[in-house]
């Protein structure tokens, strides 16, 4: 459980008690339901982390909504977009083991995270991790999300699948990879943070039997 869940739930439990005392017990039921929702929303389950050093794991729970090619810093990158609904676990994890090389916060809008333009215009936190490969991932705020949390700083070492923060309520996470990475997911797949493999770096290419996924044009699908 993320500690924030206790704080939100306690506030609504106290409000429910107060309303039930001032009015009637039945009036407190909606507030109690909201308190239970917060306890559920801020859940933080343990995950089985893949052992392969070439694996890039999902930084978040959600649905793969886009596979596309974008340009970052003058170089082409494969982008995997993952949409987190309000019903998904919102704890974020590091896609690879390595060192945090850059953390850049970008203020912006709160457009629907399903919209392709949200990747550029929404409030977001852009993180670069360097290890066995080079991965950039973006914590992108959504229509309901109003706070992005990132608990690491530049120079910190992280393990693959290690918890690094969260985005509160509906949101999106983009993962940007070198074009040589072999993708293991398709649009529509459901993934789990820390345990689902999004791609493999190419150092062990012969050990990976999955076919290369054809890249689609930029934009949500």
N, C-alpha and C positions, 0 to 999 in steps of 0.2 A: 504494500500500500504506500502510495506517495503521501507524505505528511500533509500536503495541502488538502487531501480528502477529509482528514479528521477535522481540520479547521472549518471548512465549508459545512460539513455535516453537523458539527457542534453548534454552529450559529443557527442552523435551521431547526435542530432539535430544541434549542433554547427558545426560539421563536414559537415553535409548536406548543411547548409547555405553557408559554405566556398566553398565547391565543386560547388554548384549551381552558386555562384558568379564568381568563377574563370573559370569554364567550361561552363555548360549550366544547366538550371533547371532540365532537365530529368536525369542528372547524379546524382542528389541528392536523387532520389526516393528510391534506395536500402538502403541508409543510413537512410532515414526516416522510412522505413519499419522495420529496425533493432531497431530503437528508440522506435517505437510502440510495438514491440515484448517485449522489456525489461519492459515497463510499464505494459504489460499484464502478463509477467512471474512473476514479483514481487508482484502480487496481494495478498491480505491478507483478505479473506472474513470472516465475523463473522459466528460463528457456534453455534448451539443449543447443549449444554453440557448435557448429561444424568444426572439425579439427583441421581440415585442409588449409594449408597456408596460402593457397591461391584463391580461396573462396572470398567473394564479396557478399556479405549478408545484408538483408534488408534492414535499414535503420528504423523502420516503423511497421506497425500493423496496418493493413489496409488493402486496397484494390489497385492493381496496376491499371492505370487509365491511359498511358501513352508511352510509346517507344519511338524515339525520334533522334535526329542528328541536329546538334546545335553547334554554334561557334562560341568558344570561350577562350579569351586571351589570344585570339588569332588562330587557334587550333580547333579542329573538329572534335566533338565529343559525342558519345552515345548518351542519351538522356533517358532515364527510367523515372516516370512520374507515378507516385503512389498517393492515392486519395484516402484520407482518414475521415470516416464519418464519426458522428458523435458516439456511436456504439463501439468503436474500436479502442484498443489500448493506446494511449497517447504518449507513453514513455518512449523516448528515442534512444537508439544505440549506435555505437560506432560500426560502420560497415567493414572496416579492416583493423588489424593491429598495426600500430605505428605511432607517429608523433603528430600532434596538432601543429601544423605549419602556419595556418592563418585562420582568423575568425573575424568576419566582417558583418556588422549589423547594418541593414538597409531599411530605413523607415519607408512607409508606403501606404497603399490603400488596403481595404479589406474586401476585395472582390471574391466572388464565389471561387473556391479552390479548384473546381472542376473546369473553370475557364482557363484556356491556355495562356492568356495574357497575365494571369495572376503570378506566373513564374518570374515575370520581370517587374511588375508594378506593385505587387503586394508587399507588405512589411515582411521581412525575412532575415534569417541569419545564415550566412554562407560560410561553411566550414571546409577547410582543406586538410586532409589526412594523408601523410606519406609513410609508407611502409614497404611491403613487398611490391606494392604498386602505388598509384597516385589516384586518390578519389576526392571529389568535391561533392558535398551534399548540402542541400538547402532545406532549412526548416522554414516553411512558408505559411504565414497566417492565412486563415480563410474568412468566410463570411461571419462566422461566430467567434473565431479565435481572436483574443485580444491580448494574449501574452505568450511570448516565446521564451523558454527557459533553456539556457545552456550552461552547464556547470563546470566546464573545462576551460583552460586558457592556453594560449600559444606556448609551445614547448612541453606541454603535458604528454606523457605516454599513455596510450589507451590500448586495451585488449579488444580483439574482435568480439563484437556483441556486448561490449561494456556499456552501461547506462551513461548517457552524456547529457540528458535533459528531457524536455517534453514541450509539446505545443498544446495549450489548453483549448479543448473543444474542437469543432470541425476544422480540418487543415489539410496540408499537402506537404510531401517531402519529395524532392527531386534528387536523383543520384546521377552524377556525371562521370563517365568512365572513358578511358582511352579506347579508340575504335577497335583495337586488337583484342579487347576483352570479349570472351565468348558468353553471350547472354543466355540465361537459363529460364527466362520467364516470357510470357506473352501477355498482350492486352487482355484484361478480364481475369487474370490470375489473382487469387487471394494470397497475401504473404504475411508472415509474422516476423516482427522485429527480433533480430539476433539469431534466428534459426532458419529462416528461408534463404536459400542461396539465389542471389540475383544474377551473378556472373562469376566466371573464373578468369583470372589472369592467364596469360598464354604460356607460362614457363613449363607447365605440365600438359601441354596441348594434347599429347597422345593418350593421356589418361582420361580425357573427357569425351564421352561418346555422343553427347547431345549435339544436334545440328546447330549451326549458326542461324540466328533469327534475322530475317531480313528487316532492315531499318525502314521505318515509315516516315513520311514527311512530318514536319513539326506541327504540333497541334493536338488537342485532346480528342480522344475517340470515344 
